[in-house]
Amino acid sequence: MGKKIPGKVLRFMVLEACEEGPTYGYEIVSRIEDITEGHWSPSYGTIYPLIQRLEEEGLVKSLSDEEAEEEGLETGDRKYFAITDEGSEKLEEASKEKKGKFEDLIKGYLKVYEHVHGQNDLEEFLGDY
């Protein structure tokens, strides 16, 4: 979709997608599209290197075919990833630490939107939510 998203936010979103259960690249992209309500779709060229870095950091792990089958997943061409205990802890920490900062960020964006477009447009925009 041509839009960029900060790396730390994307890391968080990938971990959150993996927290839902073992998943693979296409599903991670789909889950991020769901999280952003279709407003952003990361490329596979962005997702797979990030998953590899998260795996190197011990935050996610790739599942063997046997592990995937034990989870009741289809094996074959798909490579599944699951969040590790360390990844879950990092995700929980990030959620707690970033919640206030994220809310401040959104409030800041809304103030800029109001400044540029006016209060009536902001109220109309927020009326959809």
C-alpha positions as CSV (number, residue, x, y, z in Angstrom):
1,M,0.0,0.0,0.0
2,G,3.0,2.3,0.0
3,K,2.7,3.4,3.6
4,K,5.6,3.0,6.0
5,I,5.3,2.1,9.7
6,P,8.0,2.5,12.3
7,G,10.1,-0.7,12.9
8,K,9.3,-0.9,16.6
9,V,5.6,-0.8,15.9
10,L,5.9,-3.5,13.2
11,R,7.9,-5.7,15.6
12,F,5.1,-5.4,18.2
13,M,2.5,-6.2,15.5
14,V,4.4,-9.3,14.4
15,L,4.7,-10.5,18.0
16,E,1.1,-9.8,18.5
17,A,0.1,-11.8,15.4
18,C,2.2,-14.7,16.6
19,E,0.7,-14.5,20.1
20,E,-2.6,-15.6,18.5
21,G,-1.1,-19.0,17.8
22,P,1.4,-20.6,15.4
23,T,1.3,-18.8,12.1
24,Y,3.1,-18.3,8.8
25,G,4.1,-15.3,6.7
26,Y,0.9,-14.8,4.7
27,E,-1.2,-15.1,7.9
28,I,1.0,-12.6,9.7
29,V,0.5,-10.1,6.9
30,S,-3.3,-10.8,7.0
31,R,-3.4,-10.4,10.8
32,I,-1.6,-7.0,10.5
33,E,-4.1,-6.0,7.8
34,D,-6.8,-6.9,10.2
35,I,-5.2,-5.0,13.1
36,T,-4.9,-1.9,10.9
37,E,-8.4,-2.5,9.5
38,G,-6.9,-2.7,6.0
39,H,-5.1,0.6,6.1
40,W,-1.7,-1.0,5.9
41,S,-0.2,-4.2,4.5
42,P,3.5,-5.0,5.0
43,S,5.4,-6.5,2.2
44,Y,6.8,-10.0,2.5
45,G,10.3,-8.5,1.9
46,T,9.8,-6.6,5.2
47,I,8.1,-9.4,7.2
48,Y,10.4,-12.3,6.6
49,P,13.7,-10.5,7.5
50,L,11.9,-9.2,10.7
51,I,10.7,-12.7,11.6
52,Q,14.3,-13.9,11.1
53,R,15.6,-11.2,13.5
54,L,12.9,-12.0,16.1
55,E,13.9,-15.7,15.8
56,E,17.6,-14.8,16.3
57,E,16.6,-12.8,19.4
58,G,14.7,-15.8,20.8
59,L,11.3,-14.0,20.6
60,V,9.8,-16.4,18.0
61,K,10.7,-19.8,16.8
62,S,10.1,-21.7,13.7
63,L,8.2,-25.0,14.1
64,S,9.4,-28.3,12.6
65,D,6.9,-30.2,10.5
66,E,6.4,-32.5,13.5
67,E,5.6,-29.7,15.8
68,A,3.3,-28.1,13.3
69,E,1.5,-31.4,12.9
70,E,1.1,-31.8,16.7
71,E,-0.6,-28.3,16.6
72,G,-3.0,-29.7,13.9
73,L,-1.5,-27.5,11.2
74,E,-1.0,-28.3,7.5
75,T,2.6,-29.0,6.7
76,G,4.3,-28.8,3.4
77,D,5.4,-25.6,1.8
78,R,4.5,-23.4,4.8
79,K,6.9,-22.5,7.5
80,Y,5.2,-21.9,10.8
81,F,6.3,-19.5,13.6
82,A,5.3,-19.4,17.2
83,I,6.0,-16.8,19.9
84,T,8.3,-18.0,22.7
85,D,7.9,-17.4,26.4
86,E,10.5,-14.7,26.1
87,G,8.6,-13.2,23.2
88,S,5.3,-13.2,25.2
89,E,7.1,-11.5,28.1
90,K,8.5,-8.8,25.8
91,L,5.1,-8.3,24.2
92,E,3.5,-7.9,27.6
93,E,6.2,-5.4,28.7
94,A,5.9,-3.4,25.5
95,S,2.2,-3.3,25.9
96,K,2.4,-1.9,29.4
97,E,5.2,0.6,28.6
98,K,3.9,1.8,25.3
99,K,0.2,2.1,26.0
100,G,0.5,5.6,27.5
101,K,3.0,6.7,24.8
102,F,0.8,5.4,22.1
103,E,-2.2,7.2,23.5
104,D,-0.2,10.4,23.6
105,L,0.9,9.8,20.0
106,I,-2.7,9.4,18.8
107,K,-3.8,12.5,20.7
108,G,-0.9,14.4,19.0
109,Y,-1.9,13.2,15.5
110,L,-5.5,14.2,16.2
111,K,-4.4,17.7,17.3
112,V,-2.4,18.1,14.1
113,Y,-5.4,16.8,12.1
114,E,-7.6,19.4,13.8
115,H,-5.1,22.2,13.2
116,V,-4.8,21.3,9.5
117,H,-8.5,20.4,8.7
118,G,-10.4,22.2,11.5
119,Q,-12.6,21.0,14.4
120,N,-15.6,20.2,12.2
121,D,-13.6,17.8,10.0
122,L,-12.0,16.2,13.1
123,E,-15.4,15.6,14.6
124,E,-16.7,14.2,11.4
125,F,-13.6,11.9,11.1
126,L,-14.0,10.7,14.7
127,G,-17.8,10.2,14.2
128,D,-16.9,7.1,12.2
129,Y,-15.2,5.5,15.2
